[in-house]
């Protein structure tokens, strides 16, 4: 019944499913409050008050026909204009007009729109390990394979431009870059990003075709240190931005994001037109209208950074205090720390015995490490201290 | 910059675009009130009051974390259960449990989810002309070609089961069926549907594999005569239902629908699982949550049928009064009428000179006919009378 093309997606999905089921099983046995679930990617906060106010306004003050009928496939003109203006202001340049912004139902959908426009079967997408494995599925939807640039611990998990240079082949049409990063919680250094830009420009010259950098930026606003997240065009012109308000407004269920095609990107006009068509023929048709109108009114709103900042600090203290080696999270809401044994799945299973749920690094092509998502209550983090101490004692005595 | 795979989608899109631009151009010249735009597919009504009440309830009474964070990819359990119960009640049988309903961002997305699960490159989708041409794009997304069963005027545009039988080849994995129909406004006769079911069962036997009937049903509730829209399983077991609330609640911008996999369909358990994964890896991730919670509360609400009924009656009277041969609309919100010249594009251009905007039948693989969408104000329909009379005089004197 299921197509051969679909089977690898189904098979690849069982691991995630098993993890979710295991979390539920433990919660049933020990009570949800006694399970320390660091495996989830749901923002731990409610959306800011402005979101609720915007919904009231949209529901009561705007023309219902405007709100609920089809907008153009690319989204409301006013929303696109507001997003373009806001991006120009933040990037400090004239990068976007309204027609360079195509509204979408989230960053995952944005990336599929991009992939559909640029990949032919046999093409390749380069990714920097560790990386979110769905990138591979979203490329495979359009027949493209994933080329993994190995993680480089010596670079403290910055993207390894030299390794990229060695791996690049003519089939590579795009490079995925997620900054701030899931799963490492890194904000990539500007030096590393510039090096990636240099390698890609050199490769464009060598291979004679455009290579797009797909900047997956749902965590752009979630930064807890003084690290800067540069605007992609600052280090590479042929950049396409996939954004979602899932994290910045704590509303992932709402499915609202965009693709932004800056004027500095090769073929930006043709590509923006094609992206609109891709958004339609993929079946999404348009981004949901209530949500477009919400974000148009909440472009300056942010989630409570202090919440994540405190969680980052406290979890880092607990995990390193228990003897583990961890990278201090600069952004996103993940802590990346070293498995005390080479087999990170074995380690994650040991943690489970202490009712700590983690995601093995190998699920991100980053074996030997583990990811703890700290988008949970600070109270849960505090209560996990003893469990982490017991887990540490197993390895460090 | 654009992939070869994407090019046919871009090229095919220019015709629709040209029509929209032409409508805007005429409105600029003559004023929007002097252009009779029968080319649009937007519902002419506002959503029923219950939708606005539901939004207030969701925004003020429900736990914000529940509303705005990720539900499971298939949607809220309560929404799926409510939809399953409602469908069972209406179909008069035990066809669905919650796990047979996968929420989606609209019928177009539902069909893409289905297509991704069942098509391998080289497979075929059979469609009955005239048909919505996006069906072809949604199949082509997954490498499947479209096999067109020609329109049969002698059958009054009912699906032609005998023609289907002659065209069926082993590569056909699915047949698309849109009832009530866009563009004909037909509710297919039960006799014709049963004949289609018989042909498909026979073909499954002959070719030794399942052939799914994809029932695209966004217009299920929009019926103006006593014609019945049978539940697909009543005439064919291996049916999958793609639904959207775009028309029944007049909220197409909101992007909310489902795939329903009845228990009578071969492989329903495996398929329902695969559909959830398809919905995720296509990038939609989940249907938008506010909208899931709206429809859960509005399952018994309907758009104002009298509005469409009156428009159907009045437009039929105007168009036939001007001398044209038309099919009386039984459902959806389209009137299908005969071009007085074989070249329907020439006819549509002549209509444009009278400021009447129509869609040529050939845009639906139904040459020699034209489609008038009557989801517009009754006043506009009334004001179009003289323009139709002038248009009729050009051909009938």
Interface residues (C-beta under 8 A of the other chain):
Chain A: X1 X2 X3 X4 X5 X6 X9 X10 X13 X41 X42 X43 X46 X47 X51 X52 X55 X56 X59 X60 X64 X65 X67 X68 X69 X70 X71 X105 X106 X108 X109 X110 X111 X112 X113 X116 X117 X118 X119 X120 X121 X123 X134 X137 X138 X141 X142 X143 X173 X210 X250 X251 X252 X253 X254 X255 X256 X266 X267 X270 X271 X273 X274 X277 X278 X280 X281 X282 X283 X284 X285 X286 X287 X288 X289 X290 X291
Chain B: X1 X2 X3 X4 X5 X6 X9 X10 X13 X41 X42 X43 X46 X47 X51 X52 X55 X56 X59 X60 X64 X65 X67 X68 X69 X70 X71 X105 X106 X108 X109 X110 X111 X112 X113 X116 X117 X118 X119 X120 X121 X123 X134 X137 X138 X141 X142 X143 X173 X210 X250 X251 X252 X253 X254 X255 X256 X266 X267 X270 X271 X273 X274 X277 X278 X280 X281 X282 X283 X284 X285 X286 X287 X288 X289 X290 X291
